[in-house]
Amino acid sequence: MCGICGLVNFGRATQENIERMKERMVHRGPDAGGTWLSEDGVIGLGHRRLSILELSEKGAQPMHSHSGRFVLVYNGEIYNHGEVAERLRQEGRLTALRGTSDSEILLEALEAWGPVQALSRCKGMFAFALYDRTEKVLTLARDRIGEKPLYYGFVNGAFAFASDLGCIAALDDFDRKIDPAVLDPYFTHGYIPAPYTIYQGIYKLLPGSILTLRAPFGPAQLKTNVYWSILDQAKYGAAHPFAGSRQEASEELERLVRASVRDQMISDVPLGAFLSAGIDSPTIVSLMQAQSMKKVRTFTIGMAEKDYNEAEIAGQIAAHLGTDHTDMMITEQDAMNVIPLIPRMFAEPFADSSQIPTYLVSALTKQHVTVSLSGDAGDELFCGYTTYASVERIRNRYVRIPAPLRSLGSSLILNSPLQKKEALRIQARLMQADCPEEIYRRSFDTDPLTHRIAIATGASLRTDALGPDELGNPCRDLMLMDLMMYHPDDILVKVDRTAMAVSLETRIPLLDRDVVEFAMTLPTDYLRDPESGKGKLVLRDILYKYVPR
């Protein structure tokens, strides 16, 4: 895990500002830093390094390709870099390596095959910038789901990019103008959805996207394209459903997740895992311990409030699996102490309160290891959220009422003293929805006050383009909506920023490309019991092989 940054056409102060950007994100890479300036002074690339693979200088960045034509700054991990290297050798494109870093393999793959083909063969989490010194082309890219961040934009005519939004805000003469269009989605969702940021003219590169900027490096020369789309994969999965039994589905899923866990346990530094009392992280830890010759390090935080304390059950799971377990009880004061750190961590408004315990468990974990695996994405991939069932219940409640009557009833409530009662106001807005997807959207946007606070019409959201019954199944549509926006823009942001604030690399095995694409093909009755509403059935099938039901 690292931090990257760069400037194009910034002028004489390029190196000074690159160094300032690097200093702003030293927490992302406390082990080393490097800077490269093009011969003409037009391009500047910066890197902060958290050493995970190839701890020597042979893994230092910015890194030049063997030919010298390309320069790379890169943040992330390519988990199948050994497989990619072997393919390069078979094609005669790789004869020798300087070291054992995945950075070097990625760089040679990008030169050999070009970004689209190279990334189609790579599995991992990443954000990188590649400069072609011959063609004078800068290429930025981000991983499929959006685990690693990448911000970009033009600042006073110069192009800037960075892993941390605060790096761009630290540039000379950056005006920090707030983008009023993002206020409505922020107050509605509690985060600012990509591609927007809090600042005018500064954007997040969307997951699965490639951006190119050619000389003379102005706005007219900037282009983006998509090399992998969660929407396309979801549509493909719906059209080509898994044909086997639930047991066969669970067995195949276990094979894929086991392989992902194996690949993500490769590290030249100490490694462990977060462990909760749920389904997802115990599944990951079970598969880690099943493939490890020594005890896996696991970490949990607990709270004095019994309803929120997972430490006891997590400890029982750890004892059953035989992990080397560490837990810590946190106090109200521990939580309060995190609050002053939040603005620097996120560099823009972010209102998910679970950022506080996530930071605390990351800080605990960092005291013992440098890399931690987590169970994130289980809910979005395997129908774990209870809200999915709630939406269907609401739809079934109102579906028999003709739309004109629903609209009339909603208007009467919203324009009467009854609207002051929050529960009635929420129900009135949900009554107006014509489909499950619209119910889900409205469930987040229930307070008219947000529209009075926002002083613009608002930003368009990626999920707005999804029509009713996009995938032929309401539950599938709701999971897709979360994977398109909530998961990358809230969950993954929270995990990356809080962990990197303490220089901890986090890895998410359930976001492996093969796991995600397989999950998209699973019938919903393999994911959720329609009677009880219990979700993540195929994940439970795996877990119950290792941990008592």
Stockholm file with secondary structure:
# STOCKHOLM 1.0

chainA/1-549         MCGICGLVNFGRATQENIERMKERMVHRGPDAGGTWLSEDGVIGLGHRRLSILELSEKGAQPMHSHSGRFVLVYNGEIYNHGEVAERLRQEGRLTALRGTSDSEILLEALEAWGPVQALSRCKGMFAFALYDRTEKVLTLARDRIGEKPLYYGFVNGAFAFASDLGCIAALDDFDRKIDPAVLDPYFTHGYIPAPYTIYQGIYKLLPGSILTLRAPFGPAQLKTNVYWSILDQAKYGAAHPFAGSRQEASEELERLVRASVRDQMISDVPLGAFLSAGIDSPTIVSLMQAQSMKKVRTFTIGMAEKDYNEAEIAGQIAAHLGTDHTDMMITEQDAMNVIPLIPRMFAEPFADSSQIPTYLVSALTKQHVTVSLSGDAGDELFCGYTTYASVERIRNRYVRIPAPLRSLGSSLILNSPLQKKEALRIQARLMQADCPEEIYRRSFDTDPLTHRIAIATGASLRTDALGPDELGNPCRDLMLMDLMMYHPDDILVKVDRTAMAVSLETRIPLLDRDVVEFAMTLPTDYLRDPESGKGKLVLRDILYKYVPR
#=GR chainA/1-549 SS CEEEEEEESCCTTHHHHHHHHHHHTGGGCBSEEEEEECTTSSEEEEEEECCCSCCSGGGCSSEECTTSSEEEEEEEEETTHHHHHHHHHHTTCCCCCSSSCHHHHHHHHHHHHCHHHHHHTCCEEEEEEEEETTTTEEEEEECSSCCSCCEEEEETTEEEEESSHHHHHTSTTCCCCBCGGGHHHHHHHSSCCTTBCSBTTEEECCTTEEEEEETTCSGGGEEEEESCCHHHHHHHHHHSCCCSCHHHHHHHHHHHHHHHHHHHTCCSSCEEEECCSSSHHHHHHHHHHHTCSSCCEEEEEEESSGGGCCHHHHHHHHHHHTCEEEEEEECHHHHHHHGGGHHHHHSSCCCCTTHHHHHHHHHHHHTTCSEEECCTTHHHHHTCCHHHHHHHHHHHHHTTSCHHHHHHHHHHHHTSGGGGSHHHHHHHHHHTCSSHHHHHHHHHCCCTHHHHHCCSSCCCCGGGGCCTTTTSCHHHHHHHHIIIIIIIIIIHHHHHHHHHTTTCEEECGGGCHHHHHHHTTSCGGGTCCTTTCCCCHHHHHHHTTTSCC
#=GC SS_cons         CEEEEEEESCCTTHHHHHHHHHHHTGGGCBSEEEEEECTTSSEEEEEEECCCSCCSGGGCSSEECTTSSEEEEEEEEETTHHHHHHHHHHTTCCCCCSSSCHHHHHHHHHHHHCHHHHHHTCCEEEEEEEEETTTTEEEEEECSSCCSCCEEEEETTEEEEESSHHHHHTSTTCCCCBCGGGHHHHHHHSSCCTTBCSBTTEEECCTTEEEEEETTCSGGGEEEEESCCHHHHHHHHHHSCCCSCHHHHHHHHHHHHHHHHHHHTCCSSCEEEECCSSSHHHHHHHHHHHTCSSCCEEEEEEESSGGGCCHHHHHHHHHHHTCEEEEEEECHHHHHHHGGGHHHHHSSCCCCTTHHHHHHHHHHHHTTCSEEECCTTHHHHHTCCHHHHHHHHHHHHHTTSCHHHHHHHHHHHHTSGGGGSHHHHHHHHHHTCSSHHHHHHHHHCCCTHHHHHCCSSCCCCGGGGCCTTTTSCHHHHHHHHIIIIIIIIIIHHHHHHHHHTTTCEEECGGGCHHHHHHHTTSCGGGTCCTTTCCCCHHHHHHHTTTSCC
//
